[in-house]
């Protein structure tokens, strides 16, 4: 029992060993999504993906505090991130470019 407590991974979110834990893999997937958004050459897409991941992480932590069971950290954040990425890269950015061409958007 004592050895199990000492073998806890060093990457966890929270101060106590019984707190909310996020693995290093979670942060890698988040950064891959934001990195992919950075290839779109649009600050709006990058910002939207970043904010969507934070909103998804907040929703995950909220659900975790309600049900008080282990919950994967990736699905909600990645879902929000992908929805915001495709929405901004396929709809919002082209619309803003057209508005800039016709000088309706400064």
trRosetta pair geometry for C-beta under 8 A, 3 or more apart (Angstrom, degrees):
i j d omega theta_ij theta_ji phi_ij phi_ji
1 4 5.8 -51 -153 26 30 114
1 5 7.1 28 152 -16 61 101
2 5 6.1 -54 -159 31 35 110
2 6 6.8 27 149 -13 65 108
3 6 5.7 -61 -152 39 37 109
3 7 6.3 31 154 -20 70 111
4 7 5.9 -61 -147 37 30 109
4 8 7.9 59 151 -50 57 78
5 8 6.4 -22 -171 -21 39 110
5 17 6.4 29 -152 178 88 170
8 12 7.1 -22 158 -27 113 141
8 17 5.5 -155 -37 -142 174 108
9 12 6.6 128 85 -43 85 94
9 21 7.8 103 60 -165 105 128
9 23 7.1 35 85 -121 158 80
9 24 7.9 -118 161 -14 139 100
11 21 8.0 93 109 -167 64 88
11 22 7.3 -81 145 91 92 65
11 23 6.2 76 100 -149 121 40
11 24 4.7 18 128 -53 176 88
12 17 7.7 78 73 -129 166 46
12 19 6.7 124 147 76 118 100
12 20 7.7 162 178 101 91 44
12 21 4.1 -48 -134 -124 103 84
12 22 6.8 131 -143 36 44 54
13 19 7.0 -125 98 125 57 115
13 20 5.3 -34 85 99 101 91
13 21 6.4 153 32 -130 73 24
13 22 4.5 37 -12 12 118 105
14 19 2.7 -147 128 134 149 147
14 20 5.0 125 -32 44 135 69
14 21 7.1 -81 31 -70 114 52
15 19 6.3 100 47 -29 47 154
16 19 4.5 122 61 -32 79 100
20 61 6.5 22 -144 -124 165 94
20 64 6.4 83 -116 130 118 152
22 26 4.8 -90 -175 55 95 150
22 27 7.0 92 139 -40 117 91
22 73 5.4 46 -122 -52 93 170
23 26 5.3 117 63 -6 71 97
23 27 7.9 -141 103 4 49 84
23 73 7.7 -179 26 29 79 130
24 27 5.9 -56 -160 38 44 108
24 28 6.4 47 144 -24 71 104
25 28 5.4 -52 -147 33 37 115
25 29 6.5 34 157 -16 68 102
26 29 6.2 -58 -154 36 29 106
26 30 6.5 29 150 -18 64 107
26 73 4.6 8 -125 84 141 130
26 74 5.9 -141 -122 -66 81 85
27 30 5.5 -51 -147 36 36 115
27 31 6.3 32 156 -17 67 106
28 31 5.9 -58 -149 39 30 107
28 32 6.4 34 152 -24 64 105
29 32 5.5 -49 -145 31 34 114
29 33 6.7 35 156 -18 64 102
29 74 5.8 16 82 -123 157 116
29 78 6.6 -41 148 -82 124 117
30 33 6.0 -58 -157 34 31 109
30 34 6.6 21 152 -10 66 108
30 53 5.2 107 -144 -163 102 145
30 77 6.6 -33 -96 141 99 138
30 81 7.6 -168 -132 -73 65 158
31 34 5.7 -55 -144 43 37 107
31 35 5.9 43 153 -24 67 108
32 35 5.5 -54 -145 38 29 115
32 36 6.4 32 154 -20 63 103
33 36 5.7 -51 -149 34 31 111
33 37 6.5 32 150 -18 62 104
33 49 5.9 -163 140 -179 97 123
33 53 6.6 149 82 -73 136 127
33 78 6.7 -166 -66 -125 148 74
33 81 4.7 28 163 153 152 145
33 82 7.4 -93 -138 -64 125 68
33 85 7.0 -120 -176 -57 97 144
34 37 5.4 -51 -149 36 36 115
34 38 6.5 45 148 -28 64 100
34 46 6.6 65 -163 -154 79 77
34 49 5.4 166 -103 113 62 121
34 50 5.6 59 -114 -79 119 80
34 53 7.0 -62 -56 -9 103 150
34 81 7.9 -81 -58 -150 67 128
35 38 5.5 -47 -152 25 35 117
35 39 7.4 38 150 -22 60 95
36 39 5.9 -48 -162 22 39 112
36 40 7.8 49 142 -29 59 95
36 49 8.0 -170 73 -142 84 166
36 85 7.4 22 102 -149 107 148
37 40 5.7 -40 -168 9 47 119
37 45 5.0 -165 -167 136 95 94
37 46 4.8 144 126 -100 111 53
37 48 7.7 -158 -152 65 143 80
37 49 3.9 -134 -62 6 161 156
37 50 7.7 -141 74 -34 155 75
37 85 5.4 -116 -92 -121 104 106
37 89 7.7 -139 -134 -57 75 122
38 46 5.4 57 -86 -102 63 117
40 45 4.4 -38 83 83 147 160
40 46 7.3 -169 52 -48 107 76
40 85 7.9 -180 -36 -164 151 88
40 89 5.0 -97 -140 -113 146 117
40 93 7.3 -146 156 -49 119 170
42 45 4.1 74 82 5 109 108
42 46 6.9 176 92 -8 59 83
42 88 7.0 -175 112 142 136 106
42 89 6.7 166 41 -106 142 71
42 93 4.6 -44 -127 -114 160 136
43 46 5.6 -55 -148 39 38 112
43 47 5.9 35 156 -17 71 109
44 47 5.9 -57 -142 41 28 107
44 48 6.0 28 158 -20 65 110
44 88 5.4 -158 127 -171 98 126
44 92 6.1 -128 138 116 142 124
44 93 5.9 178 65 -82 126 87
44 96 7.1 123 -12 12 160 160
45 48 5.8 -53 -140 37 27 110
45 49 6.3 26 159 -18 62 106
45 85 6.3 61 -167 -142 94 61
45 88 4.5 172 -99 109 67 121
45 89 4.9 55 -112 -70 134 84
45 92 8.0 166 -72 71 74 112
45 93 6.1 -17 -46 -53 106 133
46 49 6.1 -59 -151 36 27 108
46 50 6.3 25 153 -18 63 110
47 50 5.7 -57 -147 38 31 113
47 51 6.2 26 158 -15 67 108
48 51 6.0 -56 -143 41 28 107
48 52 6.1 31 156 -22 64 110
48 84 4.3 -161 152 165 101 113
48 85 6.9 167 99 -78 107 41
48 87 7.4 -125 159 74 151 99
48 88 4.4 152 34 -34 161 153
48 92 7.7 125 -52 51 157 153
49 52 5.7 -56 -145 36 28 113
49 53 6.5 30 156 -20 63 103
49 81 5.2 53 -156 -156 78 86
49 84 5.7 174 -85 96 46 112
49 85 4.9 43 -88 -78 107 92
49 88 7.7 -116 -39 39 78 137
50 53 6.0 -55 -153 32 28 109
50 54 6.7 23 151 -13 62 107
51 54 5.7 -57 -151 39 35 111
51 55 6.2 36 152 -20 69 105
51 84 7.3 -150 72 -171 88 167
52 55 5.6 -52 -144 37 32 111
52 56 6.2 34 155 -18 65 106
52 77 7.5 125 131 -163 73 60
52 80 4.1 -171 179 137 95 95
52 81 4.6 156 103 -88 118 47
52 83 7.0 -174 -150 63 146 85
52 84 3.7 -156 -55 9 147 147
52 85 7.5 -113 40 -32 153 73
53 56 5.7 -54 -146 39 30 112
53 57 6.3 32 154 -19 64 106
53 77 4.8 48 -147 -172 64 105
53 78 7.9 32 -110 -74 86 38
53 80 6.9 175 -75 86 32 107
53 81 4.8 33 -68 -78 82 116
54 57 5.6 -52 -145 37 31 112
54 58 6.4 33 154 -19 64 104
55 58 5.7 -54 -149 37 31 112
55 59 6.4 33 152 -19 65 105
55 77 8.0 150 74 -117 57 69
55 80 5.6 -140 81 169 105 160
56 59 5.6 -52 -146 36 33 112
56 60 6.3 37 152 -22 65 104
56 76 4.4 170 -164 123 93 81
56 77 3.1 156 105 -97 131 50
56 78 7.2 177 156 4 167 34
56 79 6.7 151 -118 55 134 79
56 80 3.9 -163 -60 27 112 131
56 81 6.6 -68 -2 -28 146 85
57 60 5.5 -50 -147 34 33 115
57 61 6.4 30 154 -15 64 104
57 73 6.9 22 -122 -170 80 99
57 76 7.8 163 -65 90 28 106
57 77 5.1 36 -53 -86 69 126
58 61 5.8 -55 -147 39 31 108
58 62 6.3 34 152 -21 64 106
59 62 5.5 -53 -146 36 32 114
59 63 6.3 30 156 -15 66 105
59 76 5.2 -132 89 159 118 145
59 80 7.7 134 20 -39 138 143
60 63 5.9 -56 -147 39 29 108
60 64 6.1 33 152 -22 63 109
60 71 6.3 178 -168 119 89 125
60 73 5.5 96 159 -135 160 61
60 76 4.9 179 -65 49 94 134
60 77 6.5 -42 -23 -36 132 96
61 64 5.3 -52 -143 37 32 118
61 65 6.4 33 157 -20 64 103
62 65 6.0 -55 -151 34 29 108
62 66 6.6 25 152 -17 62 107
63 66 5.7 -58 -150 36 34 110
63 67 6.2 2 165 5 72 109
63 71 6.3 158 105 -147 107 169
63 76 7.7 155 13 -45 141 159
64 67 6.8 -66 -132 49 24 87
64 68 7.4 85 168 -83 54 28
64 69 7.8 -127 -141 59 63 47
64 71 4.9 -134 -91 31 91 135
65 68 7.1 19 -166 -69 26 70
67 71 7.1 102 67 -59 125 126
72 75 5.7 71 95 -5 115 100
73 77 6.8 7 156 4 71 128
74 77 6.2 -88 -152 51 32 102
74 78 5.2 17 172 -15 79 121
75 78 6.1 -64 -138 42 21 105
75 79 6.0 24 163 -22 63 111
76 79 5.7 -55 -147 35 27 114
76 80 6.4 23 158 -12 63 106
77 80 6.0 -57 -147 40 29 106
77 81 6.0 30 155 -20 65 112
78 81 5.4 -54 -141 40 31 115
78 82 6.1 30 160 -19 66 106
79 82 6.2 -57 -146 36 25 106
79 83 6.4 23 157 -16 62 109
80 83 5.8 -58 -146 38 30 110
80 84 6.1 22 160 -12 66 111
81 84 6.1 -61 -145 42 26 105
81 85 6.0 29 156 -24 64 110
82 85 5.5 -52 -140 35 30 115
82 86 6.3 19 165 -9 65 107
83 86 6.5 -62 -147 42 24 99
83 87 6.0 22 157 -18 62 115
84 87 5.7 -57 -140 40 28 112
84 88 6.0 17 166 -10 66 110
85 88 6.5 -67 -147 41 20 98
85 89 6.0 3 165 -5 62 118
86 89 6.0 -60 -130 46 27 102
86 90 5.5 0 177 5 67 121
87 90 6.8 -70 -131 49 14 91
87 91 5.5 -38 -173 33 57 120
87 92 6.5 46 138 -12 75 108
88 91 7.0 -67 -105 56 15 79
88 92 4.4 -39 -134 44 58 125
88 93 5.9 70 160 -28 70 95
89 92 7.9 14 -19 47 18 85
89 93 5.7 -2 -131 15 33 134
90 93 7.8 62 4 39 12 98
90 94 7.2 -18 177 1 30 120
91 94 6.8 -79 -157 40 14 99
91 95 6.3 7 160 -15 58 117
92 95 5.8 -63 -150 38 28 112
92 96 6.3 24 158 -17 66 108
93 96 5.8 -56 -144 38 30 108
93 97 6.4 33 156 -21 64 105
94 97 5.5 -53 -147 35 34 114
94 98 6.5 33 156 -17 66 103
95 98 5.9 -56 -152 37 31 109
95 99 6.4 32 151 -18 65 106
96 99 5.5 -51 -145 38 35 113
96 100 6.3 37 153 -21 65 104
96 105 6.1 -105 -153 102 70 167
97 100 5.7 -54 -149 35 31 112
97 101 6.5 36 151 -24 64 102
98 101 5.5 -47 -148 29 36 114
98 102 6.6 14 160 2 66 106
99 102 6.3 -67 -147 51 30 95
99 104 4.6 -90 -160 71 81 100
99 105 3.5 55 129 -3 118 120
100 103 7.2 28 -172 -84 34 37
100 104 7.9 -92 -61 48 22 65
100 105 5.2 -60 -68 73 61 101
100 106 8.0 113 -117 -116 76 11
103 106 7.5 33 -163 -85 67 64
